[in-house]
Amino acid sequence: MIVAGWLVITGVLITALWKTFEKAGEPGWASIVPIYNTLTLLRIVDKPWWWVFLLIIPFVNIVVLIWVLNLLGKRFGKSEAFTIGLLFLPFIFYPKLAWGDATFRRIS
């Protein structure tokens, strides 16, 4: 039963991230390719590719992840409270980005 629940949550997250990438103008398949999905996410939030290295440094990665999630939420017109949701309840908030009424906008 636990495995089935985990598979359902994983399936929801994969499809939500796929749709979120498509909303941002990126290919959906990029969401399922390890490392490339992180590079694509960094491109969506307009951060340099080398930030991927910051995500492997202990403690620094936590700050960078929160920052990236906040920028992702802002690109879709969401608040900092939504960032907290993306961080702690991704299986609820990523689908809200993917299938909700949020639209992607570049911030220049």
C-alpha positions, 0 to 999 in steps of 0.5 A: 500500500505504501509503495502504491501511494508513493507511485501515485505521488511520483506520477502526479509530480512527474506529470505536473512538472512536465506540464509546468515546463510546457507552460514555461515554454520548455519541452515537457520531456526535459522534466524527466531527464536527470540533471537536465531537468535542473538545468531547464528549471534554472533556465526558466527562472533565469539563473546561470547553468553553473547554479547546478553546482550550488545545489550539491553543496551541503546547506548552500543547496537549501538556500538555493533551492528555496530561492529557485522555488521562490523565483519559479512561483514569481514567474507564475504570479504566486506569492512567497506563501506559495514558495513554502507550499512548493517546498513542503507540499510539492505534491499539492502545489506543483499540480496547482502550477501545472493545471491551475490558472497560473500563467508563465511570464518572464521577468526582465 
